[in-house]
Each structure stands twice: as C-alpha cells, then as structure tokens.
Amino acid sequence: MKRIHFNEVVTRDGFQSEPTFIPTDEKIALIDELGQCGFSKIEATSFTSARAIPMLRDAEEVMRRIRRSSDVEYSVLVPNVRGAERALKSRADELNLVMSVSETHNLANLRMSREKSLADLRDVIALAAGHVPVNISLSTSFGCPMEGEIPLDEVLRWADRYASLGVRGLTICDTTGMAHPIQVARMAEALIARFSDLQLTLHFHNTRGMGLANVLAAVQAGIDRFDGSLGGLGGCPYAPGATGNICSEDAIHMLQAMGYDTGINLSQLMAAARKMPRIVGHEVPGQVAKAGHSTELHPPQHQ
C-alpha cells in the first residue's frame, strides 16, 4: 500500500485555544520529540499577533530553539505580510495561510470578506516566492454552522484562484466537523482530478465522531496526506460545541493496523501522547494512548 503522510498540528492548532499558557520549554520539548517520530511536517506555531492568540506569543523563541530534524518540514501559520516577514526571519520551512470558503465564517473568524482575504494573502504569496513554499488552508470546505453545506463547486473555485497564484499545497478543512464519508470521497475525487500537481492535504475535526471514518474515505479515494493533532486537541471557536482535530495517534494506529505505511514510529508517538494531559492540565480525547496498541496482549484476568 502507498505511503500516507501526516502533518502534526498540536503545538499550533491544538494549543492555540487552550485556556492556560503552555510554557515555551514544554512546547519546544514536544516539537523536538515529535520531530523524531517520523512526521513529514510539523506546524510548529503561528505568527499571529500576541493580542489575537496569546497562547502562541512565543513563536520566535520556539522557532529559534527547536532542534530541527532534516526529515521534517517546520511549517507555521501566518495571517498577513507582517506575520510572513516574522516567519521568514525565523527560518520557517513553509508558510500556511488560512481563508474560509464561507463568507459568514470568514467575517466571524478573520473579520474580513473572502475577497479581502485573497488580496492580503496574494501579497504574502508574492513575498514568499523564491524563499519558502506556501500552503493555503481553506476552512469550512465541507460545511459552515452558519451557512450549512458548502457547494463543492465553490470550494474548487477558491482552490483554483489560489492554485493560479503558485501555492505548493492545498489543505481542505472540515473546520467544524460537518463532513461525512460520502461527501469526503466526492471532494477527494474532485481534488485529485483537478489539482494532481499540488500537495493535497485533508484536515478533519471529530466534532460529531466521524473523523476517522472521513480519513478512511479520503484514503480510499486516493488522498495521501492528512493533518492530525496529538491527543485530539484543538477546535474552532466559531463552531458551537466543537471538539478537537482528529487524534494523530488514533488515525495512525488505524491506518497501520490496516497495512498502510505512515512512516510513523507509533510507540514513540504514543509515549508523547501520554504526556499531553500533564502538559495541558486536563484529559484529552485520544483513545489509543489510553487503551494501548491493538496488538498488545495481556494476561487473562481471573475473578
């Protein structure tokens, strides 16, 4: 079976909504540990203003002090040209840009129209040209809690506009956990048919318990790259009742059990996942780190 690549997003997407600041040393140690697990990419932090996301106000220090693995791309989220300038000075390997395909969600999340987002991000793409690759993440591609299901043609229309600007990658995000497997398969087939020259990633949330089912539907349709968050941390603040991203170790365990090559050392990853409750100060949604690998055998328990 072909290789499935995972991008780990816990220290950006997972941590950004946590109520208590996670010490910089903890973030750095976790990124260093994850860098030895076999991930293709780690989204380490975000160069957003400290006022907007105080949890990630230490972005420069994190990027300066991590021990970089030569096999890992260290990506960062940037909202605008100022953030991109900071990221380039911090030697980011990739810039990840975000826009919602839902006008209502984009106004709520980014406080601007989609056309204004495109205009601002076009400047970021131009700044990055010749320096680092750019990925565009299209939020609410499967549904918006304010607008409902987003038409596939609308997602493809915005993807086309960014592809024409020379981005390397395209991440299609189920930001609010509204996707279902049939919808995912349809989306995956359309993306592969239209953007086979781009690095295609799917980003799922487990808000309604369909995260792993959606991963499997996407894999079977031909997608080979996914975002995941250690322990299943994260969530969208503009989605009522939202829970976190798909859990990296749960998704990787599922695919490895089915015979897929993920390149991930699952034992090392589970060791990192078991530290998450201590790091964030509360239980996390992930299951495999609690139950253990399905191949682990135990002696019979006698009553």
WOMO-V426000 format. One record per run of one state. SS is the DSSP state (2 for helix, 1 for strand, 0 for the rest). FROM is the first residue (numbers start at 1). LEN is the number of residues. If there is no record, write none. Layout:
ss: (SS | SS)
from: (FROM | FROM)
len: (LEN | LEN)
This chain:
ss: (0 | 1 | 0 | 1 | 0 | 2 | 0 | 2 | 0 | 1 | 0 | 2 | 0 | 2 | 0 | 1 | 0 | 2 | 0 | 1 | 0 | 2 | 0 | 2 | 0 | 1 | 0 | 1 | 0 | 1 | 0 | 2 | 0 | 1 | 0 | 2 | 0 | 1 | 0 | 2 | 0 | 1 | 2 | 0 | 1 | 0 | 1 | 2 | 0 | 1 | 0 | 2 | 0 | 2 | 0 | 2 | 0)
from: (1 | 3 | 4 | 5 | 9 | 10 | 15 | 24 | 35 | 41 | 47 | 54 | 57 | 59 | 66 | 73 | 78 | 81 | 90 | 94 | 101 | 103 | 111 | 114 | 129 | 133 | 140 | 144 | 145 | 148 | 149 | 152 | 164 | 169 | 175 | 181 | 195 | 199 | 206 | 211 | 222 | 225 | 230 | 233 | 245 | 246 | 247 | 248 | 258 | 261 | 262 | 266 | 274 | 276 | 281 | 288 | 292)
len: (2 | 1 | 1 | 4 | 1 | 5 | 9 | 11 | 6 | 6 | 7 | 3 | 2 | 7 | 7 | 5 | 3 | 9 | 4 | 7 | 2 | 8 | 3 | 15 | 4 | 7 | 4 | 1 | 3 | 1 | 3 | 12 | 5 | 6 | 6 | 14 | 4 | 7 | 5 | 11 | 3 | 5 | 3 | 12 | 1 | 1 | 1 | 10 | 3 | 1 | 4 | 8 | 2 | 5 | 7 | 4 | 12)
